Amino acid sequence: MLKKLIQSDVSNEHFKAFFEHAAIGIVVTTLTGEITAINPFALEKFGYDSTELIGGKIETLIPKRFHAKHVNYREDYSENPDSRPMGIGMDLFGARKDGTEFPVEVSLGHYVSQDGQYVIAYIADISRRKSVESEFEELHAELENTVEERTKELRRTEHLFLQLLKNYPDGVICIVDQHYRFVYTGGELHRQLNANIDELIGQEIFPFFPEGLRSVILSELSRVFIHKERITGLELPYTIAGGTYVLDSFPLIEGEDPIQYIGIIIKNITELKKAEQSLREDLRIEKDLNELKSRFVSMASHEFRTPLSTILSSAYLIGQYSSEADHPKRDRHLQRIISSVNTLTGILDDFLNLGKIEEGKVQPRFSDFNVEDLIKNTLDQIKHNLKKDQEINYQHDGDPMVFLDTSLLKHILMNLISNASKFSSEGAPIELVSSQTPNRIEISVRDYGIGVSPEDQEHLLERFYRGANAQNIQGTGLGLSIVNKYAEIMNGQVWFESELNQGTKFTVVFARSKE
């Protein structure tokens, strides 16, 4: 019929008018997809000029993502062309020149002329219809499914919520009414306390908690009910089942007045507290190590420089004294060198002793001995190192036979007596007392020197620590730390009393026992 219309002049005129003025897009192509004609309506819809499309492929008007499939569809159609809708059951789209897309409905027809076979595509823009259909379908689906979906969702939400409460692994989650009764509750903590969750519903909250803790919780929750406050991260002052917990609480319905229900979450933070404590301890250790490093550098730079400078200067001067008359001067500088070497040896001994202690290489060798005799022998050895006119007043009370390590005890005595002398003025007395009772052995050394300030007393037994008023007095800051360690090795303790500018008293106490 189409062929007959084309062959007729009148029909040609009518067809041309139909083609030019049709309110639907019409595109004519060959079986291989080349566009041979396109009407103005289609050109307007797709945003092209006819010269841009004639001779081109029909795929120009199709989104690129569908090109490959469309070529296959076109080839299938060319093998069996007929008049039919295109893409039944599919959403079809046209592609404008500017790249935008719009939904279309396409019907296909074909005709045969002397030039060959052609395909006619009738393309309708169905954007408005699709929009209306979509709105209608959405409204229909919404009306049809609202009750069912809401019911399902409520049931599902309720089930999930109850499972959340029931299986909360880190404590308790609950809903509480204004009478402080459980509306619902769940969580691992209830199981740890052997509480039946079902039996708790309707009861006053947390009956298995200590009464003091319940009072604290009730007091805090009253703020939520009365003042509409939120409680966040309140650490509970009692442990529960051996763990540390925090409490959060909040009104459940925003704007409700008065508040009828509140939510409560009690969370186990035991591991968090342990990690926090461990971190604090690590930071403290790091800080202590940094302070220790600073003290060591300060001590070493001071204590090594002085004797080394003395050795260097004395050695130089000895080289200058070559005559017989200079012998006394050489001897004096030799003694200075010997004294400086002894000082350095003492410093190194302190380092070595502390190193052995920290490596666990110092083991006590207990034996029975007369402590009074040991102290007197020690005093004979150290008296030449005292300052001018200093005297040590010693007395003993009780049985002199003790069971300790003689070497470690002697080191303790030497250090305490040396410190008493060093931090006292010339002529100042030093008091040394030893005693033994049925329960313990006690040795004290008392001086009347510069004393220790309250600020320094806290750190006095730490390694490399030196009081603020002792910075210009020779010493490594290790002696008292070693004394303390040696006392601990022999199951003893060291403590002291001191007053600035009045003096210091060190006391070492050992439990009396035989092992």
Sequence and secondary structure as in RCSB ss.txt:
>XXXX:A:sequence
MLKKLIQSDVSNEHFKAFFEHAAIGIVVTTLTGEITAINPFALEKFGYDSTELIGGKIETLIPKRFHAKHVNYRE
DYSENPDSRPMGIGMDLFGARKDGTEFPVEVSLGHYVSQDGQYVIAYIADISRRKSVESEFEELHAELENTVEER
TKELRRTEHLFLQLLKNYPDGVICIVDQHYRFVYTGGELHRQLNANIDELIGQEIFPFFPEGLRSVILSELSRVF
IHKERITGLELPYTIAGGTYVLDSFPLIEGEDPIQYIGIIIKNITELKKAEQSLREDLRIEKDLNELKSRFVSMA
SHEFRTPLSTILSSAYLIGQYSSEADHPKRDRHLQRIISSVNTLTGILDDFLNLGKIEEGKVQPRFSDFNVEDLI
KNTLDQIKHNLKKDQEINYQHDGDPMVFLDTSLLKHILMNLISNASKFSSEGAPIELVSSQTPNRIEISVRDYGI
GVSPEDQEHLLERFYRGANAQNIQGTGLGLSIVNKYAEIMNGQVWFESELNQGTKFTVVFARSKE
>XXXX:A:secstr
 HHHHHHSHHHHHHHHHHHHH SSEEEEEETT BEEEE HHHHHHHT  HHHHTTSBGGGGS GGGHHHHHHHHH
HHHHS   EESSTTS EEEE TTS EEEEEEEEEEEEETTEEEEEEEEEE HHHHHHHHHHHHHHHHHHHHHHHH
HHHHHHHHHHHHHHHHH TTEEEEEEETTSBEEEEE HHHHHTT  HHHHTTSBS TTS HHHHHHHHHHHHHHH
HH   EEEEE SS BTTB EEEEEEESSTT SS  EEEEEEEE HHHHHHHHHHHHHHHHHHHHHHHHHHHHHHH
HHHTHHHHHHHHHHHHHHHH  SGGGHHHHHHHHHHHHHHHHHHHHHHHHHHHHHHHHTT      EEEEHHHHH
HHHHHHHGGGS TT EEEEEEES  EEEE HHHHHHHHHHHHHHHHHTS TT EEEEEEEE SSEEEEEEEE SS
   HHHHTTTTSTT   GGGTTS   S HHHHHHHHHHHTTEEEEEEEETTTEEEEEEEEE    
